[in-house]
Each structure stands twice: as C-alpha cells, then as structure tokens.
C-alpha cells in the first residue's frame, strides 16, 4: 500500500505494510511538524550566526585599519611640516616636487579609506573634535579656533585623533 502524507509543504510518500489508525497518524503528523519546526529554527539560527560573524569580521577589519592609519598619521604630519618649511630656493626643485606628490598620494589613499580631516580654522571649538592647548586674545568671537597646531582626523565616523588648536578669547 502506498501512503501520501502532507504537512507544512512536505510530502511524504511511502509504502507501508502496517495500517495506522487515526491516532497514530496524527502522532506521526505532529512528529513531522515538530521536526520541521526544529529544522526551520536551526536554519534561522545559522543564518543569524552567519550575519553576526560577518559583522564581527567587519568590525575587526575597521579596528585594524583605524590602528594602522593612526600609526601612519605622524608620517603624514611630517610630510606636511617638511612642505611648509621648504626653503624658497627648493620650491621648484624636481625632487621637492616629488616629495610633495608623495604627500598628496598618501593623503589621497587615506581619504579613500575613509579618513577625514577635522575642520578647524574659523570653526567653533568642539571638545569632541578639538583639543584646546591655549586660549589667546583675539578680535574673533569667543571659542573660535584661530590657529591649528596639529590636524585632527575622523575615521569611520569616530574621532581618530582630535585636532590640537588655539582658541580665541575676548580681548581684556
């Protein structure tokens, strides 16, 4: 005898020598439903695990990138300092121009990875973004940044390094 069972879009076709009464048939259907639900829960748990593992991997990569970029920032700072203090007679020198190009290339690579420079000059002081190293008398409004000592950077919406600045205070 061939029997066909259907439960939760699952069809079971089988040959049975034994005839089952209604109670036994219901018990078997309930067992199929219970096993199907368990399988569905396991599948959902596995999909959630895969999603969480991908998020954890992404967090780890972002953290490693932030650490590496933080270590590279002093190199970028030194390129900028060297360019700012280049003697006038070397400004047109091919070697000096090459060094400036390397600086721009490094800055471009870091920006493409998500590094953003924090705006400073003319901005209001924000302790979340800036580190005030001095208040100086100025004609500018109070707490306006008047001098940037060291640029600050944001990476993936987090402050990687606050900008070191001098902030205005009203003339006495």
Backbone bond lengths (Angstrom), bond angles and torsions (degrees), N, CA, C in turn:
res aa  C-N    CA-C-N  psi(-1)  N-CA   C-N-CA  omega(-1)  CA-C   N-CA-C  phi
1 X - - - 1.424 - - 1.531 108.20 -
2 X 1.319 117.21 136.79 1.456 123.04 178.63 1.523 107.75 -104.34
3 X 1.355 114.66 131.32 1.459 120.78 -178.72 1.526 108.54 -119.34
4 X 1.304 115.73 140.18 1.467 121.43 176.68 1.518 107.87 -120.79
5 X 1.341 115.41 123.82 1.459 122.17 175.78 1.503 108.83 -115.28
6 X 1.306 116.02 143.21 1.461 121.08 173.84 1.517 108.76 -132.23
7 X 1.352 113.51 131.11 1.454 119.93 179.59 1.523 107.56 -154.89
8 X 1.330 117.78 123.09 1.473 122.13 179.10 1.524 112.04 51.92
9 X 1.296 116.73 52.21 1.465 122.82 178.48 1.520 113.42 60.78
10 X 1.319 117.74 20.39 1.461 121.82 176.30 1.518 106.91 -114.53
11 X 1.288 113.60 127.86 1.460 119.00 179.27 1.519 108.52 -110.27
12 X 1.318 115.73 128.65 1.456 121.16 177.36 1.519 107.31 -115.48
13 X 1.305 114.10 122.21 1.464 119.51 177.49 1.513 106.66 -114.82
14 X 1.282 116.77 128.22 1.459 118.51 -179.27 1.504 112.28 -153.93
15 X 1.294 113.77 165.62 1.453 121.13 177.30 1.515 107.20 -106.11
16 X 1.309 116.18 130.13 1.447 119.35 -176.93 1.520 109.08 -132.62
17 X 1.294 112.13 133.27 1.461 117.46 175.93 1.515 110.47 -86.87
18 X 1.304 114.68 -25.66 1.455 119.17 -177.89 1.519 109.10 -94.61
19 X 1.285 115.62 140.87 1.455 121.01 174.66 1.517 107.64 -94.73
20 X 1.348 115.19 132.01 1.454 120.97 -179.06 1.524 109.21 -100.92
21 X 1.301 114.49 141.16 1.460 117.31 176.13 1.524 108.55 -81.25
22 X 1.290 116.15 175.54 1.466 121.57 -174.87 1.523 111.89 -60.62
23 X 1.318 118.52 -39.80 1.454 122.39 -179.03 1.529 110.46 -65.02
24 X 1.314 116.93 -45.93 1.466 120.21 179.56 1.533 110.91 -65.22
25 X 1.312 116.83 -37.17 1.468 121.05 178.22 1.523 110.10 -63.58
26 X 1.312 116.90 -43.46 1.460 121.08 177.90 1.525 111.07 -63.17
27 X 1.329 116.35 -41.58 1.471 119.95 178.22 1.524 110.64 -61.24
28 X 1.332 117.17 -42.84 1.468 120.45 178.59 1.527 111.37 -65.15
29 X 1.327 116.90 -41.48 1.465 120.00 177.54 1.532 110.34 -61.98
30 X 1.337 117.03 -42.24 1.462 121.03 178.93 1.527 110.85 -63.83
31 X 1.337 116.38 -39.42 1.468 120.32 178.45 1.537 110.30 -64.22
32 X 1.337 117.60 -42.13 1.468 121.37 177.54 1.523 109.59 -62.02
33 X 1.325 116.24 -43.65 1.463 120.10 179.83 1.536 110.29 -63.95
34 X 1.311 117.67 -42.59 1.464 121.93 179.24 1.535 110.74 -62.49
35 X 1.313 117.68 -44.83 1.467 121.18 178.94 1.528 111.16 -66.36
36 X 1.322 116.90 -37.47 1.462 120.86 178.22 1.521 110.54 -64.21
37 X 1.324 117.10 -44.02 1.463 120.73 178.95 1.529 111.18 -64.44
38 X 1.317 116.87 -39.42 1.462 120.36 177.13 1.521 111.06 -62.86
39 X 1.308 116.56 -42.21 1.466 121.22 178.00 1.529 110.65 -63.48
40 X 1.330 116.67 -41.84 1.463 120.38 179.76 1.529 111.11 -65.10
41 X 1.345 116.93 -39.76 1.473 120.15 177.21 1.526 110.44 -64.17
42 X 1.321 116.23 -42.54 1.462 120.52 179.00 1.520 110.76 -62.77
43 X 1.306 116.95 -41.00 1.467 120.71 178.22 1.529 110.54 -64.39
44 X 1.323 117.97 -42.95 1.464 121.41 178.54 1.530 110.47 -64.85
45 X 1.342 117.33 -41.20 1.465 120.82 177.33 1.524 110.65 -61.09
46 X 1.308 117.51 -40.98 1.466 121.43 -179.95 1.526 110.62 -66.02
47 X 1.322 117.76 -41.82 1.461 120.30 178.00 1.530 110.84 -64.12
48 X 1.334 117.19 -39.58 1.466 120.99 176.29 1.526 110.96 -64.24
49 X 1.342 116.47 -39.59 1.463 120.93 177.58 1.527 110.55 -62.40
50 X 1.322 117.48 -44.73 1.462 120.56 179.30 1.524 111.21 -61.06
51 X 1.339 116.48 -42.34 1.461 120.96 179.36 1.531 110.40 -63.94
52 X 1.330 117.54 -44.55 1.468 121.77 179.68 1.525 110.68 -65.17
53 X 1.323 117.73 -39.63 1.468 121.05 179.35 1.528 110.11 -64.47
54 X 1.330 117.68 -39.55 1.469 121.04 178.15 1.526 110.45 -65.66
55 X 1.326 117.74 -41.17 1.467 121.24 177.72 1.529 110.82 -64.42
56 X 1.330 117.25 -41.72 1.460 121.26 178.69 1.528 110.87 -63.44
57 X 1.321 116.26 -41.53 1.465 121.04 178.42 1.528 110.44 -62.80
58 X 1.334 116.45 -43.01 1.463 121.67 178.92 1.534 110.97 -63.17
59 X 1.316 117.21 -42.25 1.461 121.85 177.54 1.524 110.90 -62.61
60 X 1.311 116.91 -41.96 1.461 121.07 179.30 1.527 111.14 -64.41
61 X 1.321 117.14 -43.47 1.468 121.32 179.14 1.526 109.95 -63.24
62 X 1.335 117.48 -45.66 1.471 120.62 179.13 1.521 111.73 -61.62
63 X 1.328 116.96 -40.49 1.459 120.90 178.99 1.529 110.86 -65.63
64 X 1.321 117.21 -43.08 1.469 120.81 178.34 1.528 110.67 -64.48
65 X 1.332 116.80 -41.49 1.467 120.27 177.70 1.526 110.96 -62.80
66 X 1.324 117.27 -42.60 1.470 120.84 179.86 1.525 110.13 -61.98
67 X 1.332 117.08 -42.70 1.465 120.27 179.07 1.527 110.99 -62.49
68 X 1.321 116.69 -44.41 1.464 120.49 -179.51 1.527 111.24 -65.21
69 X 1.320 116.75 -45.44 1.467 120.52 179.86 1.527 110.48 -63.18
70 X 1.325 117.37 -39.02 1.465 121.01 178.35 1.536 110.32 -59.69
71 X 1.323 116.71 -38.35 1.465 120.83 179.34 1.528 112.21 -72.48
72 X 1.323 116.55 -24.80 1.473 120.86 179.94 1.532 112.02 -83.39
73 X 1.321 118.13 -22.17 1.468 121.44 -176.82 1.535 113.87 -54.06
74 X 1.330 120.64 -41.80 1.472 118.61 177.65 1.536 112.75 -61.17
75 X 1.325 117.69 -31.75 1.470 120.70 177.20 1.526 109.25 -65.42
76 X 1.335 115.74 -44.94 1.461 120.22 177.82 1.530 110.27 -62.10
77 X 1.329 117.00 -42.71 1.472 121.30 177.63 1.529 110.82 -58.83
78 X 1.327 116.45 -43.90 1.470 120.09 -178.51 1.525 111.83 -66.57
79 X 1.340 117.97 -36.63 1.461 120.46 174.59 1.532 109.91 -59.74
80 X 1.337 116.27 -45.57 1.468 120.73 -179.35 1.531 111.05 -63.88
81 X 1.333 116.58 -43.40 1.466 119.71 178.41 1.526 111.18 -61.90
82 X 1.320 116.71 -42.71 1.466 120.33 179.34 1.522 110.32 -62.80
83 X 1.337 116.96 -42.50 1.473 120.09 179.57 1.531 110.93 -66.16
84 X 1.329 117.08 -39.49 1.471 120.62 -179.65 1.529 112.51 -67.85
85 X 1.323 117.28 -27.95 1.465 121.41 -176.85 1.536 113.17 -106.92
86 X 1.331 115.82 18.99 1.457 119.71 179.66 1.537 110.03 -69.87
87 X 1.315 117.37 130.67 1.470 119.48 177.67 1.526 110.79 -60.62
88 X 1.320 115.80 146.51 1.475 121.96 -177.67 1.529 111.72 -55.60
89 X 1.335 117.25 -39.12 1.467 119.66 -176.42 1.529 113.05 -69.16
90 X 1.363 117.31 -14.27 1.472 120.02 179.23 1.525 113.04 -100.07
91 X 1.318 118.55 -4.21 1.468 120.67 -175.16 1.517 113.27 -59.36
92 X 1.302 118.43 -32.95 1.467 121.69 -179.71 1.528 112.55 -95.48
93 X 1.298 118.02 -0.47 1.458 123.24 -179.68 1.530 110.00 -65.72
94 X 1.327 117.51 135.84 1.472 121.98 -178.60 1.532 111.50 -61.58
95 X 1.327 116.36 -39.97 1.450 119.29 179.70 1.531 110.35 -63.46
96 X 1.312 117.44 -44.37 1.464 122.33 179.29 1.521 110.48 -63.58
97 X 1.319 117.27 -39.89 1.464 120.75 177.22 1.530 110.38 -64.19
98 X 1.332 116.60 -37.18 1.467 120.72 176.84 1.513 112.51 -63.06
99 X 1.328 116.17 -40.71 1.471 120.92 177.76 1.530 110.28 -63.64
100 X 1.332 116.74 -41.80 1.470 120.16 177.27 1.529 110.52 -62.90
101 X 1.336 117.02 -37.41 1.466 121.03 178.80 1.529 110.46 -66.39
102 X 1.315 117.92 -39.94 1.469 121.30 177.02 1.533 109.78 -61.37
103 X 1.322 116.51 -41.24 1.470 120.86 177.21 1.529 110.84 -59.93
104 X 1.332 116.58 -48.24 1.474 120.57 -179.76 1.533 110.86 -62.99
105 X 1.329 116.04 -39.04 1.465 120.12 179.45 1.527 110.86 -64.64
106 X 1.328 117.17 -45.09 1.457 120.95 178.52 1.526 110.54 -61.30
107 X 1.327 115.83 -45.15 1.467 120.16 179.41 1.534 110.77 -62.13
108 X 1.310 117.43 -40.23 1.467 122.05 179.30 1.533 111.37 -64.29
109 X 1.321 116.59 -43.20 1.474 120.55 178.66 1.526 110.14 -60.82
110 X 1.322 116.53 -45.94 1.464 120.44 -178.86 1.527 111.33 -65.48
111 X 1.330 117.09 -38.24 1.473 120.23 177.24 1.527 110.42 -65.16
112 X 1.313 117.47 -39.69 1.466 120.73 178.76 1.525 112.09 -65.06
113 X 1.321 116.44 -24.19 1.467 120.80 177.76 1.525 112.09 -85.72
114 X 1.345 117.02 -5.36 1.466 120.11 175.95 1.513 114.82 114.52
115 X 1.332 118.51 6.52 1.461 121.28 179.56 1.521 109.79 -80.13
116 X 1.321 116.78 131.25 1.470 122.37 178.45 1.521 108.89 -124.98
117 X 1.314 115.25 136.66 1.454 120.02 176.81 1.531 109.09 -80.31
118 X 1.314 116.70 138.12 1.463 121.71 179.39 1.526 108.23 -79.14
119 X 1.328 116.38 130.73 1.465 120.97 177.57 1.523 108.95 -70.38
120 X 1.337 114.42 140.88 1.471 117.71 -177.07 1.523 112.60 -131.45
121 X 1.304 118.42 -69.84 1.462 121.79 -171.13 1.525 111.79 -55.32
122 X 1.347 115.04 126.57 1.458 120.80 179.38 1.522 113.54 83.03
123 X 1.318 118.20 -6.74 1.472 122.21 179.57 1.524 109.77 -88.91
124 X 1.327 116.02 156.40 1.459 121.09 173.63 1.529 108.56 -73.97
125 X 1.302 115.57 141.60 1.460 121.06 178.87 1.518 109.84 -62.22
126 X 1.332 116.39 131.33 1.461 123.11 177.03 1.522 107.32 -128.36
127 X 1.328 118.88 112.73 1.465 120.57 -176.74 1.527 113.66 -62.27
128 X 1.322 117.60 -16.16 1.460 120.61 176.62 1.527 112.00 -77.18
129 X 1.340 116.40 -21.82 1.464 121.35 -176.14 1.524 113.47 -117.44
130 X 1.325 115.92 -24.33 1.462 120.28 -171.74 1.521 110.85 -123.72
131 X 1.333 114.70 152.73 1.459 121.32 173.40 1.527 106.53 -120.13
132 X 1.315 116.56 113.37 1.470 121.11 -179.00 1.523 108.57 -80.60
133 X 1.330 114.95 122.84 1.458 118.09 178.35 1.523 111.38 -102.25
134 X 1.353 116.13 -12.69 1.457 119.73 178.98 1.522 109.60 -165.75
135 X 1.322 115.54 146.41 1.456 122.40 170.17 1.528 106.41 -104.33
136 X 1.325 116.91 128.55 1.457 119.79 -179.51 1.526 109.63 -124.26
137 X 1.323 114.69 146.44 1.458 119.15 179.02 1.522 109.04 -68.18
138 X 1.344 114.37 137.57 1.462 119.37 -175.86 1.518 109.42 -157.79
139 X 1.340 114.66 161.12 1.464 120.43 174.00 1.529 111.16 -81.15
140 X 1.298 117.11 -7.29 1.464 122.51 -179.65 1.529 109.84 -73.33
141 X 1.333 117.50 160.37 1.470 119.73 176.39 1.536 111.19 -59.78
142 X 1.299 116.26 153.80 1.466 121.41 179.97 1.530 110.35 -58.18
143 X 1.317 114.69 141.73 1.466 123.68 177.35 1.525 114.33 66.77
144 X 1.332 116.95 18.57 1.464 119.37 173.44 1.520 107.80 -88.71
145 X 1.312 116.62 138.73 1.461 121.02 -179.97 1.525 108.38 -75.40
146 X 1.337 115.73 125.75 1.461 120.24 -177.66 1.527 112.66 -111.57
147 X 1.328 117.25 -24.54 1.468 120.55 179.40 1.531 108.91 -141.32
148 X 1.327 115.33 134.20 1.462 120.58 173.72 1.523 107.70 -100.94
149 X 1.305 116.81 122.64 1.461 122.13 178.94 1.525 109.97 -89.82
150 X 1.327 116.53 -45.93 1.464 122.07 -179.63 1.525 108.07 -141.85
151 X 1.330 117.79 127.04 1.461 118.64 -178.41 1.528 112.00 -65.44
152 X 1.325 114.96 149.75 1.456 121.55 175.90 1.514 109.21 -109.67
153 X 1.331 115.45 160.59 1.454 119.69 -175.43 1.521 111.26 -138.77
154 X 1.333 114.01 149.07 1.464 123.09 173.95 1.518 106.62 -115.62
155 X 1.329 116.13 136.68 1.464 121.28 177.18 1.522 108.12 -131.26
156 X 1.326 116.08 122.30 1.471 121.90 -178.65 1.527 111.83 51.29
157 X 1.334 115.14 49.64 1.466 123.33 175.73 1.525 114.33 65.64
158 X 1.339 118.33 17.06 1.460 122.00 176.13 1.523 108.15 -126.16
159 X 1.327 115.48 142.35 1.461 119.53 178.34 1.525 108.27 -69.76
160 X 1.325 114.98 117.84 1.459 120.62 178.29 1.535 109.61 -85.00
161 X 1.324 114.69 -41.43 1.466 120.53 176.47 1.524 107.23 -151.46
162 X 1.362 117.63 124.55 1.468 118.70 178.36 1.533 110.29 -69.85
163 X 1.319 116.19 150.83 1.462 121.47 177.01 1.521 108.76 -75.68
164 X 1.336 116.12 135.25 1.463 120.71 175.99 1.522 106.68 -92.42
165 X 1.338 115.35 123.28 1.465 120.20 -171.08 1.524 111.73 -138.27
166 X 1.331 113.08 163.16 1.462 121.03 169.95 1.525 106.11 -109.12
167 X 1.339 115.51 135.59 1.449 122.74 -171.19 1.530 109.48 -115.64
168 X 1.323 116.40 142.84 1.462 121.02 -178.63 1.519 111.52 -76.04
169 X 1.322 112.64 149.43 1.473 119.42 169.51 1.514 105.29 -134.69
170 X 1.299 117.84 151.86 1.473 120.40 -177.25 1.529 111.41 -59.71
171 X 1.337 115.64 147.97 1.476 120.77 175.58 1.521 109.70 -62.49
172 X 1.309 115.59 139.91 1.481 119.96 -179.61 1.495 111.54 -77.22
